[in-house]
Amino acid sequence: MAQRQIAYQEVQQVIFCSEAEVIEEYPTDKYSPSCLIYGTTALGRVLHVQSNHEGVIVTVYDPDPAEWIDLKWRRKG
């Protein structure tokens, strides 16, 4: 998160925002099932947060518009 200049506070805002939405499920993830959450920070920054079902954050990133439609649906390659 620090390398991507994403603050922990922003991650919390994304997870608990009214627009938070699970956009992908990963039931067979390497260590435990997880999901990808789309949401926005208080300042309107869109982030993707991957979390396992126990609430452990796996990764957080700014979605690349070239890879996502409306930053929610993965573009088919």
mmJSON file of the N, C-alpha and C atoms, coordinates in Angstrom:
{"data_MODEL":{"atom_site":{
"group_PDB":["ATOM","ATOM","ATOM","ATOM","ATOM","ATOM","ATOM","ATOM","ATOM","ATOM","ATOM","ATOM","ATOM","ATOM","ATOM","ATOM","ATOM","ATOM","ATOM","ATOM","ATOM","ATOM","ATOM","ATOM","ATOM","ATOM","ATOM","ATOM","ATOM","ATOM","ATOM","ATOM","ATOM","ATOM","ATOM","ATOM","ATOM","ATOM","ATOM","ATOM","ATOM","ATOM","ATOM","ATOM","ATOM","ATOM","ATOM","ATOM","ATOM","ATOM","ATOM","ATOM","ATOM","ATOM","ATOM","ATOM","ATOM","ATOM","ATOM","ATOM","ATOM","ATOM","ATOM","ATOM","ATOM","ATOM","ATOM","ATOM","ATOM","ATOM","ATOM","ATOM","ATOM","ATOM","ATOM","ATOM","ATOM","ATOM","ATOM","ATOM","ATOM","ATOM","ATOM","ATOM","ATOM","ATOM","ATOM","ATOM","ATOM","ATOM","ATOM","ATOM","ATOM","ATOM","ATOM","ATOM","ATOM","ATOM","ATOM","ATOM","ATOM","ATOM","ATOM","ATOM","ATOM","ATOM","ATOM","ATOM","ATOM","ATOM","ATOM","ATOM","ATOM","ATOM","ATOM","ATOM","ATOM","ATOM","ATOM","ATOM","ATOM","ATOM","ATOM","ATOM","ATOM","ATOM","ATOM","ATOM","ATOM","ATOM","ATOM","ATOM","ATOM","ATOM","ATOM","ATOM","ATOM","ATOM","ATOM","ATOM","ATOM","ATOM","ATOM","ATOM","ATOM","ATOM","ATOM","ATOM","ATOM","ATOM","ATOM","ATOM","ATOM","ATOM","ATOM","ATOM","ATOM","ATOM","ATOM","ATOM","ATOM","ATOM","ATOM","ATOM","ATOM","ATOM","ATOM","ATOM","ATOM","ATOM","ATOM","ATOM","ATOM","ATOM","ATOM","ATOM","ATOM","ATOM","ATOM","ATOM","ATOM","ATOM","ATOM","ATOM","ATOM","ATOM","ATOM","ATOM","ATOM","ATOM","ATOM","ATOM","ATOM","ATOM","ATOM","ATOM","ATOM","ATOM","ATOM","ATOM","ATOM","ATOM","ATOM","ATOM","ATOM","ATOM","ATOM","ATOM","ATOM","ATOM","ATOM","ATOM","ATOM","ATOM","ATOM","ATOM","ATOM","ATOM","ATOM","ATOM","ATOM","ATOM","ATOM","ATOM","ATOM","ATOM","ATOM","ATOM","ATOM","ATOM","ATOM"],
"id":[1,2,3,4,5,6,7,8,9,10,11,12,13,14,15,16,17,18,19,20,21,22,23,24,25,26,27,28,29,30,31,32,33,34,35,36,37,38,39,40,41,42,43,44,45,46,47,48,49,50,51,52,53,54,55,56,57,58,59,60,61,62,63,64,65,66,67,68,69,70,71,72,73,74,75,76,77,78,79,80,81,82,83,84,85,86,87,88,89,90,91,92,93,94,95,96,97,98,99,100,101,102,103,104,105,106,107,108,109,110,111,112,113,114,115,116,117,118,119,120,121,122,123,124,125,126,127,128,129,130,131,132,133,134,135,136,137,138,139,140,141,142,143,144,145,146,147,148,149,150,151,152,153,154,155,156,157,158,159,160,161,162,163,164,165,166,167,168,169,170,171,172,173,174,175,176,177,178,179,180,181,182,183,184,185,186,187,188,189,190,191,192,193,194,195,196,197,198,199,200,201,202,203,204,205,206,207,208,209,210,211,212,213,214,215,216,217,218,219,220,221,222,223,224,225,226,227,228,229,230,231],
"type_symbol":["N","C","C","N","C","C","N","C","C","N","C","C","N","C","C","N","C","C","N","C","C","N","C","C","N","C","C","N","C","C","N","C","C","N","C","C","N","C","C","N","C","C","N","C","C","N","C","C","N","C","C","N","C","C","N","C","C","N","C","C","N","C","C","N","C","C","N","C","C","N","C","C","N","C","C","N","C","C","N","C","C","N","C","C","N","C","C","N","C","C","N","C","C","N","C","C","N","C","C","N","C","C","N","C","C","N","C","C","N","C","C","N","C","C","N","C","C","N","C","C","N","C","C","N","C","C","N","C","C","N","C","C","N","C","C","N","C","C","N","C","C","N","C","C","N","C","C","N","C","C","N","C","C","N","C","C","N","C","C","N","C","C","N","C","C","N","C","C","N","C","C","N","C","C","N","C","C","N","C","C","N","C","C","N","C","C","N","C","C","N","C","C","N","C","C","N","C","C","N","C","C","N","C","C","N","C","C","N","C","C","N","C","C","N","C","C","N","C","C","N","C","C","N","C","C","N","C","C","N","C","C"],
"label_atom_id":["N","CA","C","N","CA","C","N","CA","C","N","CA","C","N","CA","C","N","CA","C","N","CA","C","N","CA","C","N","CA","C","N","CA","C","N","CA","C","N","CA","C","N","CA","C","N","CA","C","N","CA","C","N","CA","C","N","CA","C","N","CA","C","N","CA","C","N","CA","C","N","CA","C","N","CA","C","N","CA","C","N","CA","C","N","CA","C","N","CA","C","N","CA","C","N","CA","C","N","CA","C","N","CA","C","N","CA","C","N","CA","C","N","CA","C","N","CA","C","N","CA","C","N","CA","C","N","CA","C","N","CA","C","N","CA","C","N","CA","C","N","CA","C","N","CA","C","N","CA","C","N","CA","C","N","CA","C","N","CA","C","N","CA","C","N","CA","C","N","CA","C","N","CA","C","N","CA","C","N","CA","C","N","CA","C","N","CA","C","N","CA","C","N","CA","C","N","CA","C","N","CA","C","N","CA","C","N","CA","C","N","CA","C","N","CA","C","N","CA","C","N","CA","C","N","CA","C","N","CA","C","N","CA","C","N","CA","C","N","CA","C","N","CA","C","N","CA","C","N","CA","C","N","CA","C","N","CA","C","N","CA","C","N","CA","C","N","CA","C"],
"label_alt_id":[null,null,null,null,null,null,null,null,null,null,null,null,null,null,null,null,null,null,null,null,null,null,null,null,null,null,null,null,null,null,null,null,null,null,null,null,null,null,null,null,null,null,null,null,null,null,null,null,null,null,null,null,null,null,null,null,null,null,null,null,null,null,null,null,null,null,null,null,null,null,null,null,null,null,null,null,null,null,null,null,null,null,null,null,null,null,null,null,null,null,null,null,null,null,null,null,null,null,null,null,null,null,null,null,null,null,null,null,null,null,null,null,null,null,null,null,null,null,null,null,null,null,null,null,null,null,null,null,null,null,null,null,null,null,null,null,null,null,null,null,null,null,null,null,null,null,null,null,null,null,null,null,null,null,null,null,null,null,null,null,null,null,null,null,null,null,null,null,null,null,null,null,null,null,null,null,null,null,null,null,null,null,null,null,null,null,null,null,null,null,null,null,null,null,null,null,null,null,null,null,null,null,null,null,null,null,null,null,null,null,null,null,null,null,null,null,null,null,null,null,null,null,null,null,null,null,null,null,null,null,null],
"label_comp_id":["MET","MET","MET","ALA","ALA","ALA","GLN","GLN","GLN","ARG","ARG","ARG","GLN","GLN","GLN","ILE","ILE","ILE","ALA","ALA","ALA","TYR","TYR","TYR","GLN","GLN","GLN","GLU","GLU","GLU","VAL","VAL","VAL","GLN","GLN","GLN","GLN","GLN","GLN","VAL","VAL","VAL","ILE","ILE","ILE","PHE","PHE","PHE","CYS","CYS","CYS","SER","SER","SER","GLU","GLU","GLU","ALA","ALA","ALA","GLU","GLU","GLU","VAL","VAL","VAL","ILE","ILE","ILE","GLU","GLU","GLU","GLU","GLU","GLU","TYR","TYR","TYR","PRO","PRO","PRO","THR","THR","THR","ASP","ASP","ASP","LYS","LYS","LYS","TYR","TYR","TYR","SER","SER","SER","PRO","PRO","PRO","SER","SER","SER","CYS","CYS","CYS","LEU","LEU","LEU","ILE","ILE","ILE","TYR","TYR","TYR","GLY","GLY","GLY","THR","THR","THR","THR","THR","THR","ALA","ALA","ALA","LEU","LEU","LEU","GLY","GLY","GLY","ARG","ARG","ARG","VAL","VAL","VAL","LEU","LEU","LEU","HIS","HIS","HIS","VAL","VAL","VAL","GLN","GLN","GLN","SER","SER","SER","ASN","ASN","ASN","HIS","HIS","HIS","GLU","GLU","GLU","GLY","GLY","GLY","VAL","VAL","VAL","ILE","ILE","ILE","VAL","VAL","VAL","THR","THR","THR","VAL","VAL","VAL","TYR","TYR","TYR","ASP","ASP","ASP","PRO","PRO","PRO","ASP","ASP","ASP","PRO","PRO","PRO","ALA","ALA","ALA","GLU","GLU","GLU","TRP","TRP","TRP","ILE","ILE","ILE","ASP","ASP","ASP","LEU","LEU","LEU","LYS","LYS","LYS","TRP","TRP","TRP","ARG","ARG","ARG","ARG","ARG","ARG","LYS","LYS","LYS","GLY","GLY","GLY"],
"label_asym_id":["A","A","A","A","A","A","A","A","A","A","A","A","A","A","A","A","A","A","A","A","A","A","A","A","A","A","A","A","A","A","A","A","A","A","A","A","A","A","A","A","A","A","A","A","A","A","A","A","A","A","A","A","A","A","A","A","A","A","A","A","A","A","A","A","A","A","A","A","A","A","A","A","A","A","A","A","A","A","A","A","A","A","A","A","A","A","A","A","A","A","A","A","A","A","A","A","A","A","A","A","A","A","A","A","A","A","A","A","A","A","A","A","A","A","A","A","A","A","A","A","A","A","A","A","A","A","A","A","A","A","A","A","A","A","A","A","A","A","A","A","A","A","A","A","A","A","A","A","A","A","A","A","A","A","A","A","A","A","A","A","A","A","A","A","A","A","A","A","A","A","A","A","A","A","A","A","A","A","A","A","A","A","A","A","A","A","A","A","A","A","A","A","A","A","A","A","A","A","A","A","A","A","A","A","A","A","A","A","A","A","A","A","A","A","A","A","A","A","A","A","A","A","A","A","A","A","A","A","A","A","A"],
"label_entity_id":["1","1","1","1","1","1","1","1","1","1","1","1","1","1","1","1","1","1","1","1","1","1","1","1","1","1","1","1","1","1","1","1","1","1","1","1","1","1","1","1","1","1","1","1","1","1","1","1","1","1","1","1","1","1","1","1","1","1","1","1","1","1","1","1","1","1","1","1","1","1","1","1","1","1","1","1","1","1","1","1","1","1","1","1","1","1","1","1","1","1","1","1","1","1","1","1","1","1","1","1","1","1","1","1","1","1","1","1","1","1","1","1","1","1","1","1","1","1","1","1","1","1","1","1","1","1","1","1","1","1","1","1","1","1","1","1","1","1","1","1","1","1","1","1","1","1","1","1","1","1","1","1","1","1","1","1","1","1","1","1","1","1","1","1","1","1","1","1","1","1","1","1","1","1","1","1","1","1","1","1","1","1","1","1","1","1","1","1","1","1","1","1","1","1","1","1","1","1","1","1","1","1","1","1","1","1","1","1","1","1","1","1","1","1","1","1","1","1","1","1","1","1","1","1","1","1","1","1","1","1","1"],
"label_seq_id":[1,1,1,2,2,2,3,3,3,4,4,4,5,5,5,6,6,6,7,7,7,8,8,8,9,9,9,10,10,10,11,11,11,12,12,12,13,13,13,14,14,14,15,15,15,16,16,16,17,17,17,18,18,18,19,19,19,20,20,20,21,21,21,22,22,22,23,23,23,24,24,24,25,25,25,26,26,26,27,27,27,28,28,28,29,29,29,30,30,30,31,31,31,32,32,32,33,33,33,34,34,34,35,35,35,36,36,36,37,37,37,38,38,38,39,39,39,40,40,40,41,41,41,42,42,42,43,43,43,44,44,44,45,45,45,46,46,46,47,47,47,48,48,48,49,49,49,50,50,50,51,51,51,52,52,52,53,53,53,54,54,54,55,55,55,56,56,56,57,57,57,58,58,58,59,59,59,60,60,60,61,61,61,62,62,62,63,63,63,64,64,64,65,65,65,66,66,66,67,67,67,68,68,68,69,69,69,70,70,70,71,71,71,72,72,72,73,73,73,74,74,74,75,75,75,76,76,76,77,77,77],
"pdbx_PDB_ins_code":[null,null,null,null,null,null,null,null,null,null,null,null,null,null,null,null,null,null,null,null,null,null,null,null,null,null,null,null,null,null,null,null,null,null,null,null,null,null,null,null,null,null,null,null,null,null,null,null,null,null,null,null,null,null,null,null,null,null,null,null,null,null,null,null,null,null,null,null,null,null,null,null,null,null,null,null,null,null,null,null,null,null,null,null,null,null,null,null,null,null,null,null,null,null,null,null,null,null,null,null,null,null,null,null,null,null,null,null,null,null,null,null,null,null,null,null,null,null,null,null,null,null,null,null,null,null,null,null,null,null,null,null,null,null,null,null,null,null,null,null,null,null,null,null,null,null,null,null,null,null,null,null,null,null,null,null,null,null,null,null,null,null,null,null,null,null,null,null,null,null,null,null,null,null,null,null,null,null,null,null,null,null,null,null,null,null,null,null,null,null,null,null,null,null,null,null,null,null,null,null,null,null,null,null,null,null,null,null,null,null,null,null,null,null,null,null,null,null,null,null,null,null,null,null,null,null,null,null,null,null,null],
"Cartn_x":[0.822,0.0,0.865,1.934,2.791,3.424,3.833,4.441,3.44,2.174,1.128,0.498,1.03,0.552,-0.941,-1.288,-2.658,-2.616,-3.359,-3.385,-4.393,-4.088,-4.995,-6.391,-6.453,-7.726,-8.551,-7.885,-8.581,-9.161,-8.429,-8.909,-10.178,-10.167,-11.363,-12.533,-12.288,-13.348,-13.949,-13.099,-13.568,-14.46,-13.997,-14.737,-16.093,-16.147,-17.376,-18.208,-17.801,-18.574,-19.885,-20.85,-22.162,-22.104,-21.071,-20.928,-20.105,-19.604,-18.773,-19.522,-18.798,-19.426,-18.398,-18.761,-17.9,-18.039,-16.91,-16.978,-16.383,-15.616,-15.098,-14.948,-15.183,-14.998,-13.862,-13.034,-11.927,-12.028,-12.964,-13.194,-12.029,-11.17,-10.037,-8.707,-8.714,-7.477,-6.452,-5.185,-4.081,-4.173,-4.406,-4.382,-5.768,-6.725,-8.104,-9.0,-10.283,-11.192,-11.133,-11.237,-11.199,-12.111,-12.192,-13.01,-12.365,-12.796,-12.314,-13.445,-13.161,-14.162,-13.859,-14.871,-14.798,-15.403,-14.782,-15.35,-14.608,-15.109,-14.505,-14.143,-13.116,-12.707,-13.591,-13.405,-14.165,-13.89,-12.717,-12.367,-12.698,-13.359,-13.792,-12.789,-11.709,-10.704,-11.26,-11.26,-11.716,-10.552,-10.796,-9.792,-10.411,-9.56,-9.935,-9.208,-9.947,-9.382,-9.67,-8.616,-8.806,-8.66,-9.664,-9.681,-10.125,-9.559,-10.085,-11.349,-12.002,-13.299,-13.188,-11.974,-11.753,-11.447,-11.404,-11.146,-9.683,-8.821,-7.403,-7.219,-6.589,-6.356,-5.212,-5.474,-4.475,-3.708,-4.441,-3.825,-4.819,-4.272,-5.075,-4.413,-5.226,-4.634,-5.65,-5.116,-5.932,-6.207,-7.458,-7.727,-7.313,-6.742,-6.292,-7.478,-7.894,-9.027,-8.838,-7.606,-7.357,-7.718,-7.803,-8.105,-9.523,-10.213,-11.534,-12.54,-13.762,-14.864,-15.556,-15.673,-16.249,-15.579,-14.348,-13.535,-14.16,-15.181,-15.858,-15.795,-15.783,-15.85,-14.561,-13.926,-12.646,-12.845,-11.997,-12.052,-11.558,-12.204,-11.779,-10.582,-9.543,-8.301,-8.337],
"Cartn_y":[-1.192,0.0,1.255,1.22,2.403,2.705,1.663,1.866,2.482,2.176,2.694,3.968,4.461,5.681,5.58,4.456,4.223,4.108,4.961,4.971,3.944,3.391,2.425,3.022,4.296,4.995,4.924,5.03,4.943,3.546,2.534,1.157,0.985,1.493,1.423,2.149,3.312,4.079,3.298,2.632,1.849,0.699,-0.038,-1.214,-0.828,0.304,0.686,1.737,2.129,3.137,2.535,3.384,2.91,2.291,2.626,2.07,0.777,0.331,-0.874,-2.041,-2.758,-3.851,-4.945,-6.177,-7.303,-7.493,-7.348,-7.431,-8.729,-9.432,-10.74,-11.599,-12.896,-13.867,-14.807,-15.158,-16.081,-17.243,-18.178,-19.249,-20.224,-20.298,-21.233,-20.506,-19.316,-18.547,-19.391,-19.097,-19.929,-20.272,-19.275,-19.528,-19.645,-18.895,-19.0,-18.22,-18.546,-17.826,-16.32,-15.557,-14.108,-13.484,-12.169,-11.445,-10.096,-9.495,-8.182,-7.19,-6.141,-5.134,-3.841,-3.288,-1.984,-0.972,0.179,1.231,2.536,3.571,4.891,5.422,6.247,6.9,8.13,8.768,9.99,11.096,11.055,12.059,11.608,10.446,9.976,9.133,8.737,7.879,6.454,5.883,4.504,3.559,2.555,1.547,0.163,-0.819,-2.222,-2.788,-3.488,-4.11,-5.601,-6.419,-7.861,-8.276,-8.979,-9.393,-10.845,-11.578,-12.924,-12.831,-13.935,-13.912,-13.684,-13.658,-13.315,-11.833,-11.089,-9.655,-9.27,-10.231,-9.937,-9.348,-8.191,-7.524,-8.226,-8.653,-9.321,-8.292,-7.408,-6.348,-5.213,-4.05,-2.857,-2.13,-1.65,-0.931,-0.004,0.946,1.804,1.004,0.756,-0.015,0.749,0.037,0.615,0.645,1.822,1.913,1.089,0.824,-0.003,-1.47,-1.862,-3.25,-3.453,-2.337,-2.427,-1.544,-2.031,-1.249,-0.606,0.708,1.466,1.116,0.632,0.247,-0.875,-1.554,-2.642,-3.981,-3.977,-5.214,-5.391,-6.533,-6.822,-6.943,-6.242,-6.335,-7.72,-8.282,-9.572,-9.333,-10.137,-9.953,-10.338],
"Cartn_z":[0.0,0.0,0.0,0.759,0.836,-0.519,-1.245,-2.567,-3.541,-3.358,-4.247,-3.694,-2.6,-1.946,-1.608,-0.969,-0.512,1.005,1.675,3.133,3.656,4.831,5.459,5.627,5.946,6.1,4.81,3.666,2.385,2.174,2.586,2.461,3.292,4.497,5.344,4.699,4.151,3.496,2.335,1.552,0.409,0.88,1.867,2.331,2.916,3.598,4.286,3.559,2.332,1.607,1.098,0.847,0.392,-0.995,-1.792,-3.138,-3.157,-2.003,-1.967,-2.597,-3.459,-4.2,-4.465,-4.177,-4.535,-6.038,-6.756,-8.214,-8.756,-7.952,-8.337,-7.09,-7.253,-6.17,-6.571,-5.606,-5.844,-4.837,-5.062,-4.081,-3.934,-4.938,-4.876,-4.776,-4.189,-4.02,-3.26,-3.469,-2.976,-1.486,-0.64,0.804,1.432,0.932,1.412,0.443,0.405,-0.498,-0.245,-1.335,-1.214,-2.258,-2.208,-3.175,-3.464,-4.577,-4.973,-4.759,-4.0,-3.646,-4.382,-5.017,-5.665,-4.701,-4.566,-3.734,-3.92,-3.251,-3.36,-1.974,-1.949,-0.709,-0.481,0.646,0.952,-0.064,-0.688,-1.696,-3.121,-3.257,-4.566,-5.325,-4.683,-5.331,-5.406,-6.593,-6.77,-6.501,-5.66,-5.359,-5.458,-5.724,-5.619,-4.411,-3.565,-2.37,-2.449,-2.438,-2.373,-0.923,-0.435,0.958,1.052,2.021,2.216,3.068,3.275,3.954,5.458,5.972,7.386,7.544,6.435,6.492,6.356,6.036,5.843,4.44,4.369,3.093,2.361,1.135,0.309,-0.515,-1.188,-1.983,-2.187,-2.508,-2.783,-3.943,-4.886,-6.013,-6.669,-7.442,-8.297,-9.569,-9.917,-11.132,-12.386,-13.331,-14.593,-15.564,-16.027,-16.954,-18.225,-18.605,-19.79,-19.538,-18.27,-17.921,-17.397,-17.122,-16.5,-17.233,-17.397,-17.933,-16.738,-16.753,-15.628,-14.297,-14.381,-13.224,-12.402,-12.966,-12.25,-12.968,-14.295,-15.053,-15.836,-15.624,-16.271,-17.779,-18.524,-19.993,-20.415,-21.37,-21.93,-22.835,-22.674,-23.387,-24.787],
"occupancy":[1.0,1.0,1.0,1.0,1.0,1.0,1.0,1.0,1.0,1.0,1.0,1.0,1.0,1.0,1.0,1.0,1.0,1.0,1.0,1.0,1.0,1.0,1.0,1.0,1.0,1.0,1.0,1.0,1.0,1.0,1.0,1.0,1.0,1.0,1.0,1.0,1.0,1.0,1.0,1.0,1.0,1.0,1.0,1.0,1.0,1.0,1.0,1.0,1.0,1.0,1.0,1.0,1.0,1.0,1.0,1.0,1.0,1.0,1.0,1.0,1.0,1.0,1.0,1.0,1.0,1.0,1.0,1.0,1.0,1.0,1.0,1.0,1.0,1.0,1.0,1.0,1.0,1.0,1.0,1.0,1.0,1.0,1.0,1.0,1.0,1.0,1.0,1.0,1.0,1.0,1.0,1.0,1.0,1.0,1.0,1.0,1.0,1.0,1.0,1.0,1.0,1.0,1.0,1.0,1.0,1.0,1.0,1.0,1.0,1.0,1.0,1.0,1.0,1.0,1.0,1.0,1.0,1.0,1.0,1.0,1.0,1.0,1.0,1.0,1.0,1.0,1.0,1.0,1.0,1.0,1.0,1.0,1.0,1.0,1.0,1.0,1.0,1.0,1.0,1.0,1.0,1.0,1.0,1.0,1.0,1.0,1.0,1.0,1.0,1.0,1.0,1.0,1.0,1.0,1.0,1.0,1.0,1.0,1.0,1.0,1.0,1.0,1.0,1.0,1.0,1.0,1.0,1.0,1.0,1.0,1.0,1.0,1.0,1.0,1.0,1.0,1.0,1.0,1.0,1.0,1.0,1.0,1.0,1.0,1.0,1.0,1.0,1.0,1.0,1.0,1.0,1.0,1.0,1.0,1.0,1.0,1.0,1.0,1.0,1.0,1.0,1.0,1.0,1.0,1.0,1.0,1.0,1.0,1.0,1.0,1.0,1.0,1.0,1.0,1.0,1.0,1.0,1.0,1.0,1.0,1.0,1.0,1.0,1.0,1.0,1.0,1.0,1.0,1.0,1.0,1.0],
"B_iso_or_equiv":[0.0,0.0,0.0,0.0,0.0,0.0,0.0,0.0,0.0,0.0,0.0,0.0,0.0,0.0,0.0,0.0,0.0,0.0,0.0,0.0,0.0,0.0,0.0,0.0,0.0,0.0,0.0,0.0,0.0,0.0,0.0,0.0,0.0,0.0,0.0,0.0,0.0,0.0,0.0,0.0,0.0,0.0,0.0,0.0,0.0,0.0,0.0,0.0,0.0,0.0,0.0,0.0,0.0,0.0,0.0,0.0,0.0,0.0,0.0,0.0,0.0,0.0,0.0,0.0,0.0,0.0,0.0,0.0,0.0,0.0,0.0,0.0,0.0,0.0,0.0,0.0,0.0,0.0,0.0,0.0,0.0,0.0,0.0,0.0,0.0,0.0,0.0,0.0,0.0,0.0,0.0,0.0,0.0,0.0,0.0,0.0,0.0,0.0,0.0,0.0,0.0,0.0,0.0,0.0,0.0,0.0,0.0,0.0,0.0,0.0,0.0,0.0,0.0,0.0,0.0,0.0,0.0,0.0,0.0,0.0,0.0,0.0,0.0,0.0,0.0,0.0,0.0,0.0,0.0,0.0,0.0,0.0,0.0,0.0,0.0,0.0,0.0,0.0,0.0,0.0,0.0,0.0,0.0,0.0,0.0,0.0,0.0,0.0,0.0,0.0,0.0,0.0,0.0,0.0,0.0,0.0,0.0,0.0,0.0,0.0,0.0,0.0,0.0,0.0,0.0,0.0,0.0,0.0,0.0,0.0,0.0,0.0,0.0,0.0,0.0,0.0,0.0,0.0,0.0,0.0,0.0,0.0,0.0,0.0,0.0,0.0,0.0,0.0,0.0,0.0,0.0,0.0,0.0,0.0,0.0,0.0,0.0,0.0,0.0,0.0,0.0,0.0,0.0,0.0,0.0,0.0,0.0,0.0,0.0,0.0,0.0,0.0,0.0,0.0,0.0,0.0,0.0,0.0,0.0,0.0,0.0,0.0,0.0,0.0,0.0,0.0,0.0,0.0,0.0,0.0,0.0],
"pdbx_formal_charge":[null,null,null,null,null,null,null,null,null,null,null,null,null,null,null,null,null,null,null,null,null,null,null,null,null,null,null,null,null,null,null,null,null,null,null,null,null,null,null,null,null,null,null,null,null,null,null,null,null,null,null,null,null,null,null,null,null,null,null,null,null,null,null,null,null,null,null,null,null,null,null,null,null,null,null,null,null,null,null,null,null,null,null,null,null,null,null,null,null,null,null,null,null,null,null,null,null,null,null,null,null,null,null,null,null,null,null,null,null,null,null,null,null,null,null,null,null,null,null,null,null,null,null,null,null,null,null,null,null,null,null,null,null,null,null,null,null,null,null,null,null,null,null,null,null,null,null,null,null,null,null,null,null,null,null,null,null,null,null,null,null,null,null,null,null,null,null,null,null,null,null,null,null,null,null,null,null,null,null,null,null,null,null,null,null,null,null,null,null,null,null,null,null,null,null,null,null,null,null,null,null,null,null,null,null,null,null,null,null,null,null,null,null,null,null,null,null,null,null,null,null,null,null,null,null,null,null,null,null,null,null],
"auth_seq_id":[1,1,1,2,2,2,3,3,3,4,4,4,5,5,5,6,6,6,7,7,7,8,8,8,9,9,9,10,10,10,11,11,11,12,12,12,13,13,13,14,14,14,15,15,15,16,16,16,17,17,17,18,18,18,19,19,19,20,20,20,21,21,21,22,22,22,23,23,23,24,24,24,25,25,25,26,26,26,27,27,27,28,28,28,29,29,29,30,30,30,31,31,31,32,32,32,33,33,33,34,34,34,35,35,35,36,36,36,37,37,37,38,38,38,39,39,39,40,40,40,41,41,41,42,42,42,43,43,43,44,44,44,45,45,45,46,46,46,47,47,47,48,48,48,49,49,49,50,50,50,51,51,51,52,52,52,53,53,53,54,54,54,55,55,55,56,56,56,57,57,57,58,58,58,59,59,59,60,60,60,61,61,61,62,62,62,63,63,63,64,64,64,65,65,65,66,66,66,67,67,67,68,68,68,69,69,69,70,70,70,71,71,71,72,72,72,73,73,73,74,74,74,75,75,75,76,76,76,77,77,77],
"auth_comp_id":["MET","MET","MET","ALA","ALA","ALA","GLN","GLN","GLN","ARG","ARG","ARG","GLN","GLN","GLN","ILE","ILE","ILE","ALA","ALA","ALA","TYR","TYR","TYR","GLN","GLN","GLN","GLU","GLU","GLU","VAL","VAL","VAL","GLN","GLN","GLN","GLN","GLN","GLN","VAL","VAL","VAL","ILE","ILE","ILE","PHE","PHE","PHE","CYS","CYS","CYS","SER","SER","SER","GLU","GLU","GLU","ALA","ALA","ALA","GLU","GLU","GLU","VAL","VAL","VAL","ILE","ILE","ILE","GLU","GLU","GLU","GLU","GLU","GLU","TYR","TYR","TYR","PRO","PRO","PRO","THR","THR","THR","ASP","ASP","ASP","LYS","LYS","LYS","TYR","TYR","TYR","SER","SER","SER","PRO","PRO","PRO","SER","SER","SER","CYS","CYS","CYS","LEU","LEU","LEU","ILE","ILE","ILE","TYR","TYR","TYR","GLY","GLY","GLY","THR","THR","THR","THR","THR","THR","ALA","ALA","ALA","LEU","LEU","LEU","GLY","GLY","GLY","ARG","ARG","ARG","VAL","VAL","VAL","LEU","LEU","LEU","HIS","HIS","HIS","VAL","VAL","VAL","GLN","GLN","GLN","SER","SER","SER","ASN","ASN","ASN","HIS","HIS","HIS","GLU","GLU","GLU","GLY","GLY","GLY","VAL","VAL","VAL","ILE","ILE","ILE","VAL","VAL","VAL","THR","THR","THR","VAL","VAL","VAL","TYR","TYR","TYR","ASP","ASP","ASP","PRO","PRO","PRO","ASP","ASP","ASP","PRO","PRO","PRO","ALA","ALA","ALA","GLU","GLU","GLU","TRP","TRP","TRP","ILE","ILE","ILE","ASP","ASP","ASP","LEU","LEU","LEU","LYS","LYS","LYS","TRP","TRP","TRP","ARG","ARG","ARG","ARG","ARG","ARG","LYS","LYS","LYS","GLY","GLY","GLY"],
"auth_asym_id":["A","A","A","A","A","A","A","A","A","A","A","A","A","A","A","A","A","A","A","A","A","A","A","A","A","A","A","A","A","A","A","A","A","A","A","A","A","A","A","A","A","A","A","A","A","A","A","A","A","A","A","A","A","A","A","A","A","A","A","A","A","A","A","A","A","A","A","A","A","A","A","A","A","A","A","A","A","A","A","A","A","A","A","A","A","A","A","A","A","A","A","A","A","A","A","A","A","A","A","A","A","A","A","A","A","A","A","A","A","A","A","A","A","A","A","A","A","A","A","A","A","A","A","A","A","A","A","A","A","A","A","A","A","A","A","A","A","A","A","A","A","A","A","A","A","A","A","A","A","A","A","A","A","A","A","A","A","A","A","A","A","A","A","A","A","A","A","A","A","A","A","A","A","A","A","A","A","A","A","A","A","A","A","A","A","A","A","A","A","A","A","A","A","A","A","A","A","A","A","A","A","A","A","A","A","A","A","A","A","A","A","A","A","A","A","A","A","A","A","A","A","A","A","A","A","A","A","A","A","A","A"],
"auth_atom_id":["N","CA","C","N","CA","C","N","CA","C","N","CA","C","N","CA","C","N","CA","C","N","CA","C","N","CA","C","N","CA","C","N","CA","C","N","CA","C","N","CA","C","N","CA","C","N","CA","C","N","CA","C","N","CA","C","N","CA","C","N","CA","C","N","CA","C","N","CA","C","N","CA","C","N","CA","C","N","CA","C","N","CA","C","N","CA","C","N","CA","C","N","CA","C","N","CA","C","N","CA","C","N","CA","C","N","CA","C","N","CA","C","N","CA","C","N","CA","C","N","CA","C","N","CA","C","N","CA","C","N","CA","C","N","CA","C","N","CA","C","N","CA","C","N","CA","C","N","CA","C","N","CA","C","N","CA","C","N","CA","C","N","CA","C","N","CA","C","N","CA","C","N","CA","C","N","CA","C","N","CA","C","N","CA","C","N","CA","C","N","CA","C","N","CA","C","N","CA","C","N","CA","C","N","CA","C","N","CA","C","N","CA","C","N","CA","C","N","CA","C","N","CA","C","N","CA","C","N","CA","C","N","CA","C","N","CA","C","N","CA","C","N","CA","C","N","CA","C","N","CA","C","N","CA","C","N","CA","C","N","CA","C","N","CA","C","N","CA","C"],
"pdbx_PDB_model_num":[1,1,1,1,1,1,1,1,1,1,1,1,1,1,1,1,1,1,1,1,1,1,1,1,1,1,1,1,1,1,1,1,1,1,1,1,1,1,1,1,1,1,1,1,1,1,1,1,1,1,1,1,1,1,1,1,1,1,1,1,1,1,1,1,1,1,1,1,1,1,1,1,1,1,1,1,1,1,1,1,1,1,1,1,1,1,1,1,1,1,1,1,1,1,1,1,1,1,1,1,1,1,1,1,1,1,1,1,1,1,1,1,1,1,1,1,1,1,1,1,1,1,1,1,1,1,1,1,1,1,1,1,1,1,1,1,1,1,1,1,1,1,1,1,1,1,1,1,1,1,1,1,1,1,1,1,1,1,1,1,1,1,1,1,1,1,1,1,1,1,1,1,1,1,1,1,1,1,1,1,1,1,1,1,1,1,1,1,1,1,1,1,1,1,1,1,1,1,1,1,1,1,1,1,1,1,1,1,1,1,1,1,1,1,1,1,1,1,1,1,1,1,1,1,1,1,1,1,1,1,1]
}}}
